[in-house]
């Protein structure tokens, strides 16, 4: 498997984790040993738009990736302990919007 394929798989996995319901995200976070620290869900999306361009994503897919990056940036800018923990994952509407955009991206990938 070449580096480009590995990058694509890593990016798709990261977006798939962002698409999960909050309780599934929390189970994933607990499973990797970080408790409920949601930062782990966002770490792999750094420079995702640029990566998507290199990987040949469509303009619609690139727009969705850029929206994901912006949503995560917004969460970071208004960072509170609650935002990036279990309560925030379950109740902050920005996390729900992130899930919806991630699902839309995955839907487009499946077409």
URGI-V866719 format. One record per backbone hydrogen bond with DSSP energy under -1.0 kcal/mol. NH is the residue of the N-H (numbers start at 1). CO is the residue of the C=O. E is the energy in kcal/mol with one decimal. If there is no record, write none. Layout:
NH,CO,E ; NH,CO,E
This chain:
6,2,-2.0 ; 7,3,-2.4 ; 8,4,-2.3 ; 9,5,-2.6 ; 10,6,-2.5 ; 11,7,-2.5 ; 12,8,-2.7 ; 13,9,-2.4 ; 14,10,-2.2 ; 15,11,-2.4 ; 16,12,-2.5 ; 17,13,-2.2 ; 18,14,-1.6 ; 19,15,-1.3 ; 25,21,-2.4 ; 26,22,-2.6 ; 27,23,-1.9 ; 28,24,-2.3 ; 29,25,-2.6 ; 30,26,-2.5 ; 31,27,-2.3 ; 32,28,-1.5 ; 33,30,-1.2 ; 34,29,-2.3 ; 37,34,-1.8 ; 38,84,-2.6 ; 40,37,-1.2 ; 41,38,-2.0 ; 42,39,-1.5 ; 43,39,-1.5 ; 45,42,-1.9 ; 46,43,-1.1 ; 48,45,-1.9 ; 51,47,-2.1 ; 52,48,-2.8 ; 53,49,-2.1 ; 54,50,-2.0 ; 55,51,-2.0 ; 56,53,-1.0 ; 57,52,-2.8 ; 62,58,-2.7 ; 63,59,-2.2 ; 64,60,-1.8 ; 65,61,-2.3 ; 66,62,-2.6 ; 67,63,-2.2 ; 68,64,-2.3 ; 69,65,-2.5 ; 70,66,-2.3 ; 71,67,-2.7 ; 72,68,-2.4 ; 73,69,-2.2 ; 74,70,-2.7 ; 75,71,-2.1 ; 76,72,-2.0 ; 77,73,-2.7 ; 78,74,-1.6 ; 79,76,-1.5 ; 84,80,-1.2 ; 85,82,-1.5 ; 88,82,-1.4 ; 89,85,-2.4 ; 90,86,-2.1 ; 91,87,-2.2 ; 92,88,-2.4 ; 95,92,-1.3 ; 96,92,-1.3 ; 97,93,-2.4 ; 98,94,-2.1 ; 99,95,-2.2 ; 100,96,-2.2 ; 101,97,-2.4 ; 102,98,-2.5 ; 103,99,-2.4 ; 104,100,-2.2 ; 105,101,-2.4 ; 106,102,-2.4 ; 107,103,-2.5 ; 108,104,-2.3 ; 109,105,-2.1 ; 110,106,-1.5
